[in-house]
Amino acid sequence: MTGKVTRAAWAGAAAAALAACAPGEEGTPAQPVDTVFIEEMTWTEVRDAIAGGATTVIIPTAGTEQNGPHMVTGKHRYIIEAASDRIARELGNALVAPVVTYVPEGNIDPPSGHMRYAGTVTLPNEFFMKLLEYAARSFRVHGFTDIVLIGDSGGNQRGMEEVATLLNGEWGGEGARVHFVGDYYGANGYREWLAEQGETPESIGRHAGITDTSLLLYVAPQHIRQDQLAPGGGFEGSGVSGDPTRASAEYGEMGMRLRVDAAVRQIRGAVGGG
């Protein structure tokens, strides 16, 4: 055996896979797929999932921003994607929209906030809100009755809350409701738990410190530059607040659990509250 796959063998395997996934009769529901991500589903699979009771959709927002010399600019996307997958599966009746990665990150001229660092992409809040608004309108058209807005970055929170208020005021509870889920990011108990482990506010930091770095170490460690880990990022103006050398996948695992639990509680309360 050389391990080489022949064209005939590949074609046979592909045909078998297609046959296994195809519906038995025209118009019958497709076989369920093991994903909650809409972009990994066909439109008929999404249609059938909604008809089967998956009437909640999560719209995750992340960001593309500097995270110090040790952590990639897509940090928020990897974290919120992993969290949304877990939240949807725990809810049991939810799908996840594509992650929004262009969010408010600072001004263009003059550059402010994260826009002072190469690789960051910003979107003015009014355009961020308009993007979310029309994503929510789209999902309402297709039969989702509960639209959840959840963000992994501080700059996303106000816009999401305002979109929820805007659309709920317009729709009046008819067809769908929008839920801003702020507890995932702002009321999850993660920083308090780290303090109980002996970490200080200075070591935890506010950006690219223990919390963020630990979460990424847990969900996607390949995106941490281990040789660049240093307290405060190693130099003035690094973009790091805190001591990422104290981060760990174990810290990240607990942080993810706390964030997911906070989100699931808030979503269930909002949806059940009518």
C-alpha positions in Angstrom: 0.0 0.0 0.0 1.4 3.4 -1.0 -1.3 5.5 0.4 -2.0 7.0 -3.0 -5.7 7.7 -3.7 -6.8 6.9 -7.3 -9.2 9.1 -9.2 -11.7 6.2 -9.4 -11.5 5.6 -5.6 -12.0 9.3 -4.9 -15.0 9.5 -7.2 -16.5 6.4 -5.6 -16.1 7.7 -2.1 -17.5 11.1 -3.1 -20.6 9.4 -4.7 -21.1 7.3 -1.6 -21.0 10.4 0.6 -23.4 12.3 -1.5 -25.8 9.3 -1.6 -25.6 9.1 2.2 -26.5 12.8 2.6 -29.3 12.9 -0.1 -33.0 12.8 0.9 -34.8 9.7 0.1 -37.7 11.3 -1.6 -38.1 14.6 -3.4 -39.1 17.3 -0.9 -38.3 15.3 2.2 -36.1 16.8 4.9 -32.4 16.4 4.5 -30.5 14.3 7.0 -29.5 16.4 10.0 -25.9 17.6 10.1 -23.8 17.9 13.3 -23.3 21.7 13.2 -25.1 24.8 14.6 -23.3 27.2 12.2 -25.6 28.5 9.4 -22.6 29.0 7.1 -21.9 25.3 7.3 -25.4 24.4 6.4 -27.4 24.4 3.1 -30.5 26.5 2.9 -32.7 23.4 3.0 -30.9 22.3 6.2 -31.5 25.7 7.7 -35.2 25.6 6.6 -35.7 22.1 8.1 -33.9 23.1 11.4 -36.3 26.1 11.8 -39.3 23.9 11.1 -38.0 21.4 13.6 -37.9 24.0 16.4 -34.5 25.8 16.0 -36.1 29.2 16.1 -33.4 31.0 18.0 -30.4 32.5 16.1 -27.3 33.8 17.7 -25.5 36.7 16.0 -22.0 36.8 17.4 -19.9 40.0 17.1 -16.1 39.9 17.5 -13.6 42.4 16.1 -10.3 42.6 14.2 -7.9 44.4 16.5 -4.4 44.4 17.9 -3.8 42.0 20.8 -0.2 42.7 21.6 2.8 41.0 20.1 1.8 37.5 21.4 -1.8 37.2 20.1 -3.4 37.3 16.7 -5.8 40.1 15.5 -8.6 37.6 15.1 -8.6 36.6 18.8 -12.2 37.7 19.4 -13.5 35.7 16.5 -11.9 32.4 17.7 -13.2 32.9 21.2 -16.8 34.0 20.3 -17.1 31.3 17.7 -16.2 28.6 20.2 -18.5 30.1 22.8 -21.4 30.5 20.4 -21.1 26.8 19.4 -21.4 25.8 23.1 -24.2 28.2 23.8 -26.3 27.0 20.9 -25.8 23.4 21.7 -26.7 23.9 25.4 -29.9 25.8 24.4 -30.8 23.0 22.0 -32.9 25.1 19.7 -30.5 27.6 18.3 -28.3 28.2 15.2 -25.3 30.5 14.9 -25.0 33.2 12.3 -21.6 34.1 10.7 -19.4 36.0 13.2 -19.3 39.8 12.6 -15.6 40.7 12.6 -15.8 44.4 11.6 -16.9 46.4 14.6 -16.1 49.8 16.2 -12.4 49.9 17.1 -11.6 53.6 17.1 -11.4 56.6 14.8 -9.7 56.8 11.4 -8.5 60.4 11.4 -6.7 60.8 13.6 -6.4 57.1 14.6 -7.6 56.4 18.1 -8.1 53.3 20.2 -6.9 50.1 18.6 -6.7 51.9 15.3 -3.3 53.1 16.4 -2.0 49.6 15.7 -1.4 47.9 12.4 -4.0 45.3 11.3 -7.0 46.7 13.2 -10.2 47.3 11.2 -12.8 49.7 12.4 -16.4 50.3 11.5 -18.3 53.4 12.8 -21.0 52.5 15.3 -23.8 53.6 13.0 -22.7 51.3 10.3 -22.1 48.4 12.7 -25.6 48.9 14.0 -27.0 49.0 10.4 -25.3 45.7 9.7 -26.8 44.0 12.8 -30.2 45.5 12.0 -30.4 44.0 8.6 -29.0 40.7 9.7 -31.8 40.5 12.3 -34.4 41.6 9.7 -33.1 38.8 7.4 -33.4 36.1 10.1 -36.9 37.3 11.0 -38.0 36.8 7.4 -36.9 33.2 7.5 -38.8 32.3 10.7 -36.4 32.8 13.6 -38.5 34.1 16.5 -35.7 34.9 18.9 -32.6 36.8 17.7 -29.7 37.0 20.1 -27.0 39.6 19.9 -23.8 38.7 21.8 -20.4 40.2 21.6 -16.8 39.4 22.7 -15.6 43.0 22.8 -16.4 46.0 24.9 -16.8 48.3 21.9 -19.6 46.2 20.5 -22.0 46.3 23.5 -23.7 49.7 23.1 -24.5 49.2 19.4 -26.0 45.7 20.0 -28.2 47.0 22.8 -29.4 49.9 20.7 -30.3 47.6 17.8 -32.3 45.4 20.1 -34.2 48.4 21.4 -34.8 49.8 17.9 -36.2 46.6 16.4 -38.2 45.5 19.4 -39.9 48.9 19.4 -40.7 48.6 15.7 -41.8 45.0 15.7 -43.8 45.1 19.0 -43.2 41.5 19.6 -44.7 40.4 16.3 -42.8 37.8 14.4 -39.6 38.0 16.4 -37.8 39.6 19.4 -34.2 40.7 19.6 -32.3 40.0 22.8 -29.1 41.8 23.7 -27.1 39.4 25.9 -24.6 41.5 27.8 -23.9 39.1 30.6 -21.6 37.0 28.4 -19.1 39.8 28.3 -19.9 42.1 31.3 -21.3 39.9 34.1 -19.8 36.5 33.9 -17.7 36.4 37.1 -14.4 35.5 35.3 -12.3 38.3 36.7 -13.7 37.7 40.2 -12.8 34.0 39.9 -9.2 34.9 38.7 -8.9 37.1 41.8 -9.9 34.2 44.0 -7.0 32.3 42.4 -4.6 34.9 43.6 -4.4 37.1 40.5 -4.3 40.9 41.0 -6.1 43.6 38.9 -2.7 44.5 37.6 -1.8 41.0 36.5 -5.3 40.4 35.0 -5.1 43.6 33.1 -7.7 45.1 30.8 -6.6 44.0 27.3 -4.6 41.0 26.0 -3.7 40.1 29.6 -4.7 37.0 31.5 -8.3 36.7 30.5 -8.1 37.0 26.8 -4.8 35.1 26.5 -6.1 32.2 28.6 -9.3 32.0 26.6 -7.4 31.8 23.3 -4.9 29.3 24.8 -7.9 27.1 25.6 -9.8 27.3 22.3 -7.0 28.0 19.7 -3.5 27.8 21.2 -1.9 27.8 17.8 -2.7 31.5 17.6 -0.6 32.4 20.6 3.1 33.4 19.9 4.6 31.7 23.0 8.0 33.3 22.4 6.4 36.8 22.5 4.7 36.4 25.9 5.9 39.1 28.3 4.4 41.1 31.2 2.8 44.2 29.7 3.7 43.0 26.3 7.4 43.6 26.9 7.6 47.2 25.8 5.8 50.5 26.1 3.1 50.9 23.6 2.8 47.1 23.1 -1.0 47.2 23.3 -1.0 44.8 26.3 -2.5 45.6 29.7 -1.7 42.9 32.3 0.6 39.9 32.4 -0.1 37.3 29.7 2.7 35.1 31.0 0.4 34.1 33.8 -2.3 32.9 31.4 -3.1 29.2 31.1 -5.5 26.9 29.2 -6.9 25.9 32.6 -7.8 29.5 33.3 -9.3 29.7 29.8 -11.4 26.6 30.3 -13.0 28.1 33.4 -13.4 31.5 31.7 -15.3 29.9 28.8 -17.5 27.9 31.2 -18.4 31.1 33.1 -19.1 33.1 29.9 -21.3 30.3 28.4 -23.2 29.8 31.6 -23.9 33.5 31.9 -25.1 33.7 28.3 -27.3 30.6 28.5 -29.0 31.9 31.7 -29.7 35.3 30.3 -31.0 33.9 27.0 -33.3 31.4 28.7 -34.6 34.1 31.0 -35.2 36.5 28.1 -36.9 33.9 25.8 -38.9 32.4 28.6 -39.9 35.9 29.9 -42.0 36.5 26.7 
